[in-house]
Amino acid sequence: MYLEEEVEHLKRRVDELAAEVEKCRRVESWVTVQELAEIMQTSPENIYRRINAGKITADKSTGNWRIPLSQFQKETKPAVPDRMLSAKEKIFGKEFLRENIQKGG
């Protein structure tokens, strides 16, 4: 009986550790406007415009804008994507990019 009890104990511990690992994966990463602009290879002004337009979710409770990166991650993957979207397309959207290319901006 001792071995069976130990196995059950270890199974419970494995489940607990798996839950902790999952919790760690969900920890939010935040960046500043400047950091996001560098990631996106665009200007901070474009990032501010997108925040003010409600296209990018951001928090200013600390006095400076902080942007959660999770909003740019897809929860589900398309079955067969036409092509991989660029980081700019993910954040700004295809229409925004088309408009700016046509305007020369």
N, C-alpha and C positions, 0 to 999 in steps of 0.2 A: 504494500500500500504506500509506503514512503515514496517510491519512485513516481507513482501516479500523482501523488499530491504535489511533488516537486515539478512535474511536467505541467500540471494545471497552473501552478504558481508562475512558472516561466511563460506560459501562454498569456496569462493576464498581464505580465510585465511587458511582453512584446507588444500587446495591444496598447498599453499605456504609452510606450515609447513611440509607436506609430502615430498616435494621436498628437504627441508633442511635436514630432517632425512635421506633421501636417499644419499645425498651428504656426510653426516657424516659417513655413513656406508662405503663409498668408500675411506675414509682417509687411506693412506698407513701406515702400521706399518713396521718399519725397525729394524733389529737386527745386532749386531756385529758378527764377525766370531766365537768368543768365545761363545756368547749366542746361536748361531745356533748349534754349536758343543754340547753344553749342552742339548739343546732340542732334538737333534738327537742321543745323547748318543754315540758320536764318537769323534775323535780327531780334533782339529783345522786344522791339516795338511791335513786331508781328505777333509775338507771344502775348503781349499786353492786349493787343486788339482782339485776339481770339478769346482771352479771358473775359474781357468786357462784353464781347458778343455772346458769351455763354458757350462757346465751342470747346473751351478747355476749362475743366473744373479746377479751382484753386482755393486756397485758404489763406486769409490774412490775419488770423487771430494772434500771430506772434509779432505783428507789425510789418512783416515782409511777406510777399506772396510766396507760398510754398505749393508745389504742384505734385499730386500723387501720380506716380508712374503707372499704377494699376489701370487707370482709365484708358491706356493705350494698348493694353494686352487683351487679346481676344480670348474669351472663355471657351468658345467652341471653334474648331477648325472647319473650314469648308471641305466638303467631300473631295472635290477636284477643283482647286483654285485655277483661274485662268492664268494668272501669273502672280508673283510675289509683289505685294504693295511695298513701296518705299516708305521709309519712316515719315517723310513729309506727307505722303498720301494718307497715311493712317491718321495723322493729327489734323491736317488741314483739309483733307478731302479732295477728291479729284476735281470737283467743280471749282473750288477755290484756286487750285493750281492752274487749271485751264484759263480762268479769268485773268489771273496775274500774268501768265505767259502771253496771252493775247494783248494785254495792256503794256507789256514790256517791263513788268515789275516783278 
